[in-house]
Amino acid sequence: MSTGAFDVHAAFCSECGSVLPFLTDVGGVECYQCKKIYEAEVFKDVMKNEYTIHFNTFNERDLKKSKKKKKKQKNSEPDGPLVERKCPKCDNDKMSYATLQLRSADEGQTVFYTCTRCKFKETENS
């Protein structure tokens, strides 16, 4: 864009060279410094956005492999730090835990336990 003393990009005023405000949905853009008004049509060739969206292309075989891999990972990794606690369902002596503050701040936190073997879940309000 070159209509004045400066040969600049659309983000700068062609008269005084100062930074122009962002283009809004309605109306033109007024320069902060010299108050020159630019209509939206001035920016049509220089302010273009182009997007490419890539979608995942899974076939059935890849999808089954992915599900098997996730299932193996889910069974082998604990959901948090481990603690020696007996599972009431399978009598396993290791459970993982996570804590959250679900009630008001002056009350204790809630502890969520998960069995590392059978994935049984239980909660305890401390």
mmCIF file of the C-alpha atoms, coordinates in Angstrom:
data_MODEL
# 
_entry.id   MODEL 
# 
loop_
_atom_site.group_PDB 
_atom_site.id 
_atom_site.type_symbol 
_atom_site.label_atom_id 
_atom_site.label_alt_id 
_atom_site.label_comp_id 
_atom_site.label_asym_id 
_atom_site.label_entity_id 
_atom_site.label_seq_id 
_atom_site.pdbx_PDB_ins_code 
_atom_site.Cartn_x 
_atom_site.Cartn_y 
_atom_site.Cartn_z 
_atom_site.occupancy 
_atom_site.B_iso_or_equiv 
_atom_site.pdbx_formal_charge 
_atom_site.auth_seq_id 
_atom_site.auth_comp_id 
_atom_site.auth_asym_id 
_atom_site.auth_atom_id 
_atom_site.pdbx_PDB_model_num 
ATOM 1   C CA . MET A 1 1   ? 0.000   0.000   0.000  1.00 0.00 ? 1   MET A CA 1 
ATOM 2   C CA . SER A 1 2   ? 1.497   3.316   -0.999 1.00 0.00 ? 2   SER A CA 1 
ATOM 3   C CA . THR A 1 3   ? -0.680  6.419   -0.922 1.00 0.00 ? 3   THR A CA 1 
ATOM 4   C CA . GLY A 1 4   ? 1.565   8.897   0.884  1.00 0.00 ? 4   GLY A CA 1 
ATOM 5   C CA . ALA A 1 5   ? 5.138   9.486   1.968  1.00 0.00 ? 5   ALA A CA 1 
ATOM 6   C CA . PHE A 1 6   ? 5.611   5.927   3.273  1.00 0.00 ? 6   PHE A CA 1 
ATOM 7   C CA . ASP A 1 7   ? 5.608   2.641   1.366  1.00 0.00 ? 7   ASP A CA 1 
ATOM 8   C CA . VAL A 1 8   ? 4.526   0.322   4.171  1.00 0.00 ? 8   VAL A CA 1 
ATOM 9   C CA . HIS A 1 9   ? 2.508   -2.768  5.032  1.00 0.00 ? 9   HIS A CA 1 
ATOM 10  C CA . ALA A 1 10  ? -1.210  -2.592  5.871  1.00 0.00 ? 10  ALA A CA 1 
ATOM 11  C CA . ALA A 1 11  ? -0.528  -2.561  9.620  1.00 0.00 ? 11  ALA A CA 1 
ATOM 12  C CA . PHE A 1 12  ? 1.055   0.915   9.348  1.00 0.00 ? 12  PHE A CA 1 
ATOM 13  C CA . CYS A 1 13  ? -0.292  4.270   8.219  1.00 0.00 ? 13  CYS A CA 1 
ATOM 14  C CA . SER A 1 14  ? 0.884   5.333   4.752  1.00 0.00 ? 14  SER A CA 1 
ATOM 15  C CA . GLU A 1 15  ? 0.850   9.022   5.782  1.00 0.00 ? 15  GLU A CA 1 
ATOM 16  C CA . CYS A 1 16  ? 2.737   9.075   9.084  1.00 0.00 ? 16  CYS A CA 1 
ATOM 17  C CA . GLY A 1 17  ? 4.051   5.473   9.426  1.00 0.00 ? 17  GLY A CA 1 
ATOM 18  C CA . SER A 1 18  ? 2.517   4.797   12.852 1.00 0.00 ? 18  SER A CA 1 
ATOM 19  C CA . VAL A 1 19  ? 0.875   1.513   13.816 1.00 0.00 ? 19  VAL A CA 1 
ATOM 20  C CA . LEU A 1 20  ? -2.776  1.166   12.810 1.00 0.00 ? 20  LEU A CA 1 
ATOM 21  C CA . PRO A 1 21  ? -5.349  -0.369  15.172 1.00 0.00 ? 21  PRO A CA 1 
ATOM 22  C CA . PHE A 1 22  ? -6.875  -3.729  14.368 1.00 0.00 ? 22  PHE A CA 1 
ATOM 23  C CA . LEU A 1 23  ? -9.525  -3.940  11.674 1.00 0.00 ? 23  LEU A CA 1 
ATOM 24  C CA . THR A 1 24  ? -12.965 -4.308  13.260 1.00 0.00 ? 24  THR A CA 1 
ATOM 25  C CA . ASP A 1 25  ? -16.067 -6.064  11.945 1.00 0.00 ? 25  ASP A CA 1 
ATOM 26  C CA . VAL A 1 26  ? -17.770 -2.770  11.047 1.00 0.00 ? 26  VAL A CA 1 
ATOM 27  C CA . GLY A 1 27  ? -16.350 0.456   9.614  1.00 0.00 ? 27  GLY A CA 1 
ATOM 28  C CA . GLY A 1 28  ? -12.863 1.569   8.736  1.00 0.00 ? 28  GLY A CA 1 
ATOM 29  C CA . VAL A 1 29  ? -9.654  2.055   10.668 1.00 0.00 ? 29  VAL A CA 1 
ATOM 30  C CA . GLU A 1 30  ? -8.514  5.454   11.957 1.00 0.00 ? 30  GLU A CA 1 
ATOM 31  C CA . CYS A 1 31  ? -4.795  6.135   12.434 1.00 0.00 ? 31  CYS A CA 1 
ATOM 32  C CA . TYR A 1 32  ? -3.889  6.916   16.048 1.00 0.00 ? 32  TYR A CA 1 
ATOM 33  C CA . GLN A 1 33  ? -1.446  9.699   15.075 1.00 0.00 ? 33  GLN A CA 1 
ATOM 34  C CA . CYS A 1 34  ? -2.679  11.603  12.015 1.00 0.00 ? 34  CYS A CA 1 
ATOM 35  C CA . LYS A 1 35  ? -6.349  10.479  12.181 1.00 0.00 ? 35  LYS A CA 1 
ATOM 36  C CA . LYS A 1 36  ? -6.422  9.351   8.520  1.00 0.00 ? 36  LYS A CA 1 
ATOM 37  C CA . ILE A 1 37  ? -9.268  6.873   7.947  1.00 0.00 ? 37  ILE A CA 1 
ATOM 38  C CA . TYR A 1 38  ? -8.725  3.686   5.931  1.00 0.00 ? 38  TYR A CA 1 
ATOM 39  C CA . GLU A 1 39  ? -11.720 1.753   4.664  1.00 0.00 ? 39  GLU A CA 1 
ATOM 40  C CA . ALA A 1 40  ? -11.751 -2.040  5.008  1.00 0.00 ? 40  ALA A CA 1 
ATOM 41  C CA . GLU A 1 41  ? -11.299 -2.518  1.235  1.00 0.00 ? 41  GLU A CA 1 
ATOM 42  C CA . VAL A 1 42  ? -7.727  -1.205  1.527  1.00 0.00 ? 42  VAL A CA 1 
ATOM 43  C CA . PHE A 1 43  ? -6.776  -4.328  3.498  1.00 0.00 ? 43  PHE A CA 1 
ATOM 44  C CA . LYS A 1 44  ? -8.391  -6.925  1.223  1.00 0.00 ? 44  LYS A CA 1 
ATOM 45  C CA . ASP A 1 45  ? -5.218  -7.978  -0.598 1.00 0.00 ? 45  ASP A CA 1 
ATOM 46  C CA . VAL A 1 46  ? -2.761  -7.853  2.294  1.00 0.00 ? 46  VAL A CA 1 
ATOM 47  C CA . MET A 1 47  ? -4.757  -9.264  5.195  1.00 0.00 ? 47  MET A CA 1 
ATOM 48  C CA . LYS A 1 48  ? -5.670  -12.762 4.086  1.00 0.00 ? 48  LYS A CA 1 
ATOM 49  C CA . ASN A 1 49  ? -5.715  -15.853 6.259  1.00 0.00 ? 49  ASN A CA 1 
ATOM 50  C CA . GLU A 1 50  ? -5.375  -19.340 4.914  1.00 0.00 ? 50  GLU A CA 1 
ATOM 51  C CA . TYR A 1 51  ? -6.089  -22.453 6.953  1.00 0.00 ? 51  TYR A CA 1 
ATOM 52  C CA . THR A 1 52  ? -5.471  -26.115 6.328  1.00 0.00 ? 52  THR A CA 1 
ATOM 53  C CA . ILE A 1 53  ? -7.243  -28.656 8.502  1.00 0.00 ? 53  ILE A CA 1 
ATOM 54  C CA . HIS A 1 54  ? -5.751  -32.131 8.584  1.00 0.00 ? 54  HIS A CA 1 
ATOM 55  C CA . PHE A 1 55  ? -8.111  -34.886 9.681  1.00 0.00 ? 55  PHE A CA 1 
ATOM 56  C CA . ASN A 1 56  ? -6.961  -38.191 11.101 1.00 0.00 ? 56  ASN A CA 1 
ATOM 57  C CA . THR A 1 57  ? -7.449  -40.985 8.629  1.00 0.00 ? 57  THR A CA 1 
ATOM 58  C CA . PHE A 1 58  ? -7.629  -44.236 10.570 1.00 0.00 ? 58  PHE A CA 1 
ATOM 59  C CA . ASN A 1 59  ? -8.650  -47.460 8.988  1.00 0.00 ? 59  ASN A CA 1 
ATOM 60  C CA . GLU A 1 60  ? -10.235 -50.199 11.085 1.00 0.00 ? 60  GLU A CA 1 
ATOM 61  C CA . ARG A 1 61  ? -6.959  -52.098 11.597 1.00 0.00 ? 61  ARG A CA 1 
ATOM 62  C CA . ASP A 1 62  ? -5.145  -48.985 12.901 1.00 0.00 ? 62  ASP A CA 1 
ATOM 63  C CA . LEU A 1 63  ? -8.071  -48.179 15.179 1.00 0.00 ? 63  LEU A CA 1 
ATOM 64  C CA . LYS A 1 64  ? -8.015  -51.679 16.713 1.00 0.00 ? 64  LYS A CA 1 
ATOM 65  C CA . LYS A 1 65  ? -4.241  -51.469 17.257 1.00 0.00 ? 65  LYS A CA 1 
ATOM 66  C CA . SER A 1 66  ? -4.627  -48.099 18.926 1.00 0.00 ? 66  SER A CA 1 
ATOM 67  C CA . LYS A 1 67  ? -7.337  -49.408 21.284 1.00 0.00 ? 67  LYS A CA 1 
ATOM 68  C CA . LYS A 1 68  ? -5.215  -52.463 22.215 1.00 0.00 ? 68  LYS A CA 1 
ATOM 69  C CA . LYS A 1 69  ? -2.203  -50.252 22.900 1.00 0.00 ? 69  LYS A CA 1 
ATOM 70  C CA . LYS A 1 70  ? -4.243  -47.925 25.124 1.00 0.00 ? 70  LYS A CA 1 
ATOM 71  C CA . LYS A 1 71  ? -5.706  -50.896 26.994 1.00 0.00 ? 71  LYS A CA 1 
ATOM 72  C CA . LYS A 1 72  ? -2.221  -52.311 27.668 1.00 0.00 ? 72  LYS A CA 1 
ATOM 73  C CA . GLN A 1 73  ? -0.990  -48.929 28.882 1.00 0.00 ? 73  GLN A CA 1 
ATOM 74  C CA . LYS A 1 74  ? -4.057  -48.483 31.083 1.00 0.00 ? 74  LYS A CA 1 
ATOM 75  C CA . ASN A 1 75  ? -3.523  -51.834 32.780 1.00 0.00 ? 75  ASN A CA 1 
ATOM 76  C CA . SER A 1 76  ? 0.207   -51.351 33.382 1.00 0.00 ? 76  SER A CA 1 
ATOM 77  C CA . GLU A 1 77  ? 0.374   -47.758 34.650 1.00 0.00 ? 77  GLU A CA 1 
ATOM 78  C CA . PRO A 1 78  ? -1.020  -46.622 38.010 1.00 0.00 ? 78  PRO A CA 1 
ATOM 79  C CA . ASP A 1 79  ? -3.356  -43.604 38.067 1.00 0.00 ? 79  ASP A CA 1 
ATOM 80  C CA . GLY A 1 80  ? -1.200  -41.730 40.595 1.00 0.00 ? 80  GLY A CA 1 
ATOM 81  C CA . PRO A 1 81  ? 1.176   -42.285 43.528 1.00 0.00 ? 81  PRO A CA 1 
ATOM 82  C CA . LEU A 1 82  ? 1.040   -45.729 45.124 1.00 0.00 ? 82  LEU A CA 1 
ATOM 83  C CA . VAL A 1 83  ? 0.076   -46.455 48.712 1.00 0.00 ? 83  VAL A CA 1 
ATOM 84  C CA . GLU A 1 84  ? -0.166  -49.701 50.690 1.00 0.00 ? 84  GLU A CA 1 
ATOM 85  C CA . ARG A 1 85  ? -3.920  -50.081 51.025 1.00 0.00 ? 85  ARG A CA 1 
ATOM 86  C CA . LYS A 1 86  ? -5.953  -53.265 50.658 1.00 0.00 ? 86  LYS A CA 1 
ATOM 87  C CA . CYS A 1 87  ? -8.507  -53.344 47.839 1.00 0.00 ? 87  CYS A CA 1 
ATOM 88  C CA . PRO A 1 88  ? -11.911 -54.400 49.237 1.00 0.00 ? 88  PRO A CA 1 
ATOM 89  C CA . LYS A 1 89  ? -12.783 -56.153 45.967 1.00 0.00 ? 89  LYS A CA 1 
ATOM 90  C CA . CYS A 1 90  ? -9.702  -58.254 45.082 1.00 0.00 ? 90  CYS A CA 1 
ATOM 91  C CA . ASP A 1 91  ? -7.517  -57.999 48.246 1.00 0.00 ? 91  ASP A CA 1 
ATOM 92  C CA . ASN A 1 92  ? -4.616  -56.467 46.307 1.00 0.00 ? 92  ASN A CA 1 
ATOM 93  C CA . ASP A 1 93  ? -2.356  -54.549 48.711 1.00 0.00 ? 93  ASP A CA 1 
ATOM 94  C CA . LYS A 1 94  ? -1.420  -51.653 46.393 1.00 0.00 ? 94  LYS A CA 1 
ATOM 95  C CA . MET A 1 95  ? -3.693  -48.772 45.384 1.00 0.00 ? 95  MET A CA 1 
ATOM 96  C CA . SER A 1 96  ? -2.972  -45.474 43.685 1.00 0.00 ? 96  SER A CA 1 
ATOM 97  C CA . TYR A 1 97  ? -4.557  -42.271 44.906 1.00 0.00 ? 97  TYR A CA 1 
ATOM 98  C CA . ALA A 1 98  ? -5.458  -38.710 43.923 1.00 0.00 ? 98  ALA A CA 1 
ATOM 99  C CA . THR A 1 99  ? -6.798  -35.895 46.091 1.00 0.00 ? 99  THR A CA 1 
ATOM 100 C CA . LEU A 1 100 ? -9.208  -33.038 45.387 1.00 0.00 ? 100 LEU A CA 1 
ATOM 101 C CA . GLN A 1 101 ? -10.734 -30.276 47.480 1.00 0.00 ? 101 GLN A CA 1 
ATOM 102 C CA . LEU A 1 102 ? -14.425 -30.845 46.715 1.00 0.00 ? 102 LEU A CA 1 
ATOM 103 C CA . ARG A 1 103 ? -16.001 -29.452 49.883 1.00 0.00 ? 103 ARG A CA 1 
ATOM 104 C CA . SER A 1 104 ? -15.538 -26.046 51.483 1.00 0.00 ? 104 SER A CA 1 
ATOM 105 C CA . ALA A 1 105 ? -12.024 -24.874 52.344 1.00 0.00 ? 105 ALA A CA 1 
ATOM 106 C CA . ASP A 1 106 ? -12.418 -25.429 56.089 1.00 0.00 ? 106 ASP A CA 1 
ATOM 107 C CA . GLU A 1 107 ? -13.144 -29.144 55.556 1.00 0.00 ? 107 GLU A CA 1 
ATOM 108 C CA . GLY A 1 108 ? -10.733 -31.910 54.532 1.00 0.00 ? 108 GLY A CA 1 
ATOM 109 C CA . GLN A 1 109 ? -9.971  -33.052 51.042 1.00 0.00 ? 109 GLN A CA 1 
ATOM 110 C CA . THR A 1 110 ? -11.459 -36.053 49.233 1.00 0.00 ? 110 THR A CA 1 
ATOM 111 C CA . VAL A 1 111 ? -9.056  -38.913 48.457 1.00 0.00 ? 111 VAL A CA 1 
ATOM 112 C CA . PHE A 1 112 ? -9.788  -41.140 45.439 1.00 0.00 ? 112 PHE A CA 1 
ATOM 113 C CA . TYR A 1 113 ? -8.192  -44.609 45.584 1.00 0.00 ? 113 TYR A CA 1 
ATOM 114 C CA . THR A 1 114 ? -7.835  -46.927 42.560 1.00 0.00 ? 114 THR A CA 1 
ATOM 115 C CA . CYS A 1 115 ? -6.744  -50.556 42.756 1.00 0.00 ? 115 CYS A CA 1 
ATOM 116 C CA . THR A 1 116 ? -3.692  -51.278 40.590 1.00 0.00 ? 116 THR A CA 1 
ATOM 117 C CA . ARG A 1 117 ? -4.954  -54.769 39.725 1.00 0.00 ? 117 ARG A CA 1 
ATOM 118 C CA . CYS A 1 118 ? -8.740  -54.635 39.193 1.00 0.00 ? 118 CYS A CA 1 
ATOM 119 C CA . LYS A 1 119 ? -9.178  -50.800 38.865 1.00 0.00 ? 119 LYS A CA 1 
ATOM 120 C CA . PHE A 1 120 ? -11.816 -50.729 41.624 1.00 0.00 ? 120 PHE A CA 1 
ATOM 121 C CA . LYS A 1 121 ? -12.357 -47.171 42.816 1.00 0.00 ? 121 LYS A CA 1 
ATOM 122 C CA . GLU A 1 122 ? -13.314 -45.877 46.252 1.00 0.00 ? 122 GLU A CA 1 
ATOM 123 C CA . THR A 1 123 ? -13.329 -42.484 47.952 1.00 0.00 ? 123 THR A CA 1 
ATOM 124 C CA . GLU A 1 124 ? -12.519 -41.274 51.443 1.00 0.00 ? 124 GLU A CA 1 
ATOM 125 C CA . ASN A 1 125 ? -13.308 -37.887 52.961 1.00 0.00 ? 125 ASN A CA 1 
ATOM 126 C CA . SER A 1 126 ? -10.426 -36.913 55.210 1.00 0.00 ? 126 SER A CA 1 
# 
